[in-house]
């Protein structure tokens, strides 16, 4: 094996067994037994480096310890192989090594933020279909219409028809012939007045709502 590929191999191995625990064969010394199986931070670092050099690198090259710190109930072992800095974790008794630690809370948060809700998709579909929701800030039915979309109301193709300063209808709504609120412009170009349920909007637009 080419020594230059060793750091890459270690990283790949870590990724392949992420979340899988490697049990290291190790005989505890009497001193460690007396300490309740807890290794010192220095001993933990030495054990991990020995494991890597003896079981993975096997003389092809050498891992050298950079630092060892305590983190979330584990020891974080920072080491270097061929100029590549790598981090592993090990339990304080030195028996379980984690080549990679995955923060599930961070992943869940990212996943939730990346995936749009069904209402968001529905609202965006209405806009893509060419629909428009004409309303006014003082219109109680318009308010109820918006409430159907909750936090995803911002994605609605909404048009505020009443100018806040002049309290007059804006040109776009005048040209569209709006004379009541709420009014929906349909994909066909026709107008449908009055409050609409999500199911009615789905039928009128052709957009599916789950």
N, C-alpha and C positions, 0 to 999 in steps of 0.2 A: 504493500500500500504506500502510495506517495505520501511523504510526511506533510506536504502542503494541504492534503485533503483531510487531515485528522480533525482540525477544528470544525469543519463542515460536518463530518461524520458525527461528532459529539452532539452538535446542535440538532441534526436530523434525528438521532437516536432519542434525544430529549423530547422532540416533538411527537415522535411515533408512540412514545410511552407516556405521554402527558397524562397525568392523573393516575398512572399505574405505579405501584410502589415496588422498588427494587429492594429485596432483602439481602443484606450483606452478611456473609458468613464471618462471624467474629466471635472469639472467645474472650469474655470479659476478664479483666485482671481482678485480683482480690480488692485492690483499691477502688475500682469502679463498682464492684458489688457492694462494698461498704458505703459508697456514696448514694446508694439507692438507684443504681443504673444510670445516673445522670452524668454525662460527660462535661468537662469544662469546655469552654468555647474553643480553646486551643486544641484540645484532644479531638473535638468534632471535626475541625478543619483538617487535621492531620489524617484522620481516618478516611474522609472523603477523597483527599488527594491520593492516598495510598490505594483506595479502591479504583480510582480512575486509571492510575498508572499501571497497576497490576492486572486489572481485569478488562480494560478497554484499550488503552494505548499499547500495553504489552511491549514496551521497549522501542516502539516506532518513534516516539518523541516523548516529551515529559510535560506534565501539567505542574504549574507552580502556583502556590497559594498567594493571593493578593491580600485578602482580608476575610474575616469572619465576624458577623454581627448577629445579634439576637433580633428576631422579627416575628411577631405574631405567634409566639410559642414554639418557634423553630429556630434553628441556626441557619443563616444565609451564608453560603460559602461562595466567595468570589475568587475565581482562579483564572489563569491564563494558559493558553496552549497556542504555540506558534503565533503570538501577537494578538490572538483573539480572546477578548475578555468574556467570560461565561459565568452565569450564576446558577447554582443549585441550592436546594434546601435539604436539611437533614433533621430528623427528630433528635431531641436532646439526649436520648439514650444511644444514639448513633446507629440504630438498627435499620431505619427506614430512610431511603434517599429519594428525593423528588427532583428529577431533572428539570421539571417545569411546574410552576404553580400558576393555576388559572383563577383569576378573581371572578367568580360566578356573578356576584352582584354587579360588577362593572359590565359584564357581557349582557346580563338581563336588561340593564339600563340602556345600553346601546341598541339592543334588539328592539326594545319598546319604542325608542325614539326614531329608529329607522323604518319601522313598519307603520304605515298610515292606517288609521282606523277605517272601518267600513263607511262611516258617515263622511269622513274626509274624502274617500274615493268617490262616494256618491255625489258630494257637492262639486267636486272637480269634474265629474262626468256631466253634470247639468250644464256647467260652463262650456265644456267641450262640445256639447250638443247644440250650443247656441242659445240656450235658455237665459232669461234675465228675470230677476226678481225686483220689481219696482215697488218702493215703499216710502214711508215717511217716519221720522223718529218718534212722532207723537201717536202713531197708529198702533193701537193695542193688538190688533190682529197680526200686524207685521212683527211685533215683538214676540207673539206666540209662535209665529212661523219660524223665526230665528231660533227660538228656544228648542225646537225639534232637533237642531244640529249641535246643540251644546257648544263645546269648545271649538268645534270645527266650523262654526258659523263664518269664520273669516274666509273660508274657501267658497262660500256661496257667490254666485254672480249677481250680487246685490247692487242696486242703484238707488241712492238717496235722492228722491225727487224734489224735496223742499230745501231751498237755500237757507242756511242757518241765519244769515244776516238779513236778507230781504224778505224771508218767509214766503217767497214766491216759487213757483214750479220752475225747475231748470229747463233749459232748451231741449235737452235730450228727451225728457219725459213729455214735453209738449209735442215734440215731433212724433213721438211714439203714440200720441193720442191717449195718454193715461188720464183717466178721470175718476179713479178710485184706487184704494189700497187695501190689501196687496193685490198686485196684478202680475201675472207671469206671462212672459213672452215664450211661446212654444217653439220647438225646432222648425215647425212648419211656417212660422212667422205670425201665426194667429195669437190672439190674446185670451188668457183665461183669468178671470177676476176671482177674488176671494181666497181665503185660507185653504191650503191644500195639505193633506196628510202625506207622509212619506210614500205610502203606497200609491196615492194618486199622482204624486210627482213622478214616481217610477213608471207608471202607465203612460203618462203624458210625454215623458222624455225618452223612454226606452232604456233608461239606466237601471241596473239592478241594485237592490238594496238588501243586504243580508241582515 
